[in-house]
């Protein structure tokens, strides 16, 4: 597949891709939000089932595979015992793929967890001695999982008795947590890999955006709000053919990705959390629709006019004009409809570039607009990744999928300022948090090991 994107189109693409993702970032005043952490009233009170981030990228060390990561239960204080941060055993954790663009799920990877608890009435401890392996008898609480691959053609169990990496209790309890992480990675029947367990909170940003957009004068920047916290992660690395339409990534390289959580309500499972692109539920859905968005199937997105309007008429652009005097771009923002609801292709809208819409798949049918994180698997991993992704001409970065190192906040801030329309960046408009505090791994699952040091050390 040939990609022809000029420099101006790149700037407009990278910036416009983020406008909707920032459009409502200041509507809420919760102090604990990053991507979709605590973004809706119901999930704010149920962190175990709260999707926080989704990442999707061509694996840098295995370019014929794709890595998918999804996080839950954000802002985990490492010393938060004695129960720490288990997965919900009455929930289903999903990563979903739409490879033909009809907005309906074609492939679901689904994890369910069960407890193995030996504590009983004898102790309050998570472990009663150093834990050197996942099967160490000193580990008194562990969780096992089942992983299924579900398609319209049937269900395949890929893992029936996996062991999730435990919460990182501390250096005395888990002197070599890296070994536990390594042991938790399971090979899949098709040659892929999966992982479930605790990880570092890899989404880096300064959350003081909620204090009148960084203090009203950009004085409140440079502090990585999520530094030191952990999350729960499920990861998947699979051959591209396992995800592509008709199993042919050369003819059909584009996929759409979302992650959801289903909660058992006593009689059936109900979808209660959803995450595709970063920040969408916070900054696109109005407060009254946030729980509804979490329960919404992508195939219904285009029918909800109240949500579509938040994309075509983003509020934060007007707030930036009021606070900083940066003139809001003209509406309607049809470029945002292309980026968030149809994917980016010349035939879809005003951004004249073929990048990551399923209409680029040769065997795809009629496109149904829906909010998804879209990835073109034919774009090889960047030898020198740029944190600004497509904005900087790095076509493998956000909004073409999302890598761990993509600085989506800075991209989004520039977009809200109107650079998508003007083609010019606003100097100094940044949260000054440009990278994660921990380096990323060189192999699956890439996301750093969880911290075992208290966030507050004073």
Residue, then its C-alpha position, 0 to 999 in steps of 0.5 A: x500500500x502506498x502512502x502519500x502525505x505532504x508535510x502540511x497534511x501531516x501537521x493538520x492530521x496530527x493536530x486535528x486528530x487530537x482536538x476531539x480528544x481534548x475538547x472537554x478535558x476541562x469540563x470535569x474537575x476530578x483531580x484524578x484523571x488521565x486518559x480514561x481514569x475515573x472519567x464517568x460517575x459509575x466507573x469512578x466508584x468501580x476502579x477494577x472495571x474502569x478502562x484507563x488506556x489502550x495502546x496498539x502498535x506494530x511490534x518494534x522487535x517483531x514487525x509481523x505482529x501487533x501488540x495490544x495493551x489495555x489498562x484498568x484500575x488506575x492510580x494504584x498507590x504501590x503500598x496500598x495493601x493488604x488486598x492490593x489490586x486484584x482483577x474483578x472475578x465477576x467481570x470480563x475484560x475485552x480487546x475488540x477488533x473491527x477489521x472491515x469498518x462496519x463498526x461491529x466487532x469481528x474478533x474479541x479477545x476476552x480475559x476472565x479471572x478467578x481467585x486462588x486465596x490461601x489466607x483464610x482466617x490465618x493471616x492478613x498478609x498477601x504473602x508470608x515470605x519472599x516470593x521468587x516464582x508465581x507458584x511459590x507457596x509463600x504467595x498466598x493470593x494469586x489469580x488465574x485467568x482464561x483467555x478466549x478468542x471469539x469470532x462469529x465463527x466460534x470461540x477458541x480457548x487460547x489459555x485456560x489456566x494462566x497466572x496473572x503477575x501479582x501486585x508488587x508488594x515490596x522489595x522484601x516480599x518480591x526481591x526480583x519482580x522481573x522474574x515474576x513478570x517473565x513467568x507470567x507471559x504465556x505463549x499462544x497456540x498461534x505463536x503469539x503471547x499474552x500477559x496479565x498483571x500489574x504494570x507501571x502507569x505509563x501514561x505521562x502528563x501534567x493533570x493540572x490542565x483542570x486548573x484553568x488549563x494549567x493555571x490560566x497562564x501555563x505556570x502549572x506544567x512540568x509535573x508528571x501527575x501519574x509518576x509512581x502509580x501503577x495499573x493493571x494491564x492485559x497484553x496481547x501480541x499476535x501475528x498480523x494475519x490473526x487480526x486482518x480482514x480475511x487473514x490478509x494484512x497485505x490487502x487489508x492492513x487497517x484494524x479498529x481497536x477498542x477495549x471494554x469491560x463487561x460486569x455481571x449484574x446477577x443475571x447477565x453480563x453488561x458492558x460498563x466501560x469502554x476505551x478506544x482513543x485516549x481521552x474521548x469519554x472525558x473530553x467528548x462525552x458530556x457529563x450526562x452521557x458519560x455512563x451511556x458512552x461506556x455502555x455504547x457499542x461502536x455501531x451505535x456511535x453515529x446515531x447519537x447526535x449529542x456525541x457527534x456534535x461534541x466532535x464537530x464543535x469542541x468546547x475547549x477551543x472556545x475555552x482556550x480563546x477565553x483564557x489565552x486569547x487563542x482564536x477558536x477554529x471555525x466549525x463544523x469540524x468535519x476533519x474530526x468526524x473523519x479522524x474519530x468516526x471514519x478513519x483517515x482516507x482521502x475519500x472520507x473527508x477534508x484531510x487528503x491523506x490515506x492513513x488508517x481508515x478501513x476503507x483502505x482495506x481492499x475487501x472491506x464493505x460499506x463503512x459505518x462511522x464509529x469511534x475507534x483507535x485505528x491502526x494501519x499495520x502496513x506501516x513499519x516501526x519507526x527507527x527513531x520514534x517521535x513522541x509527537x507521532x504523525x504530527x512530526x511525520x512519524x506515521x506509526x504514531x498517534x493517531x495511527x494507533x498509539x504507542x507507549x511513548x506517544x505524547x498525546x497530551x501535547x498533540x492535543x493541546x496544539x490541536x485545541x489551539x487551532x493548529x490543525x486549521x492553520x498548519x502552525x504550532x503554537x510555541x510553548x503550548x505544552x505540559x512539559x512532560x515529554x516522556x515516562x519516568x521509566x524506560x519502556x521494555x525492548x520486548x513484549x509486553x514493553x510496558x515498565x514493571x510496577x513500582x514498589x515505592x510509595x508515591x508520597x515519600x515525605 
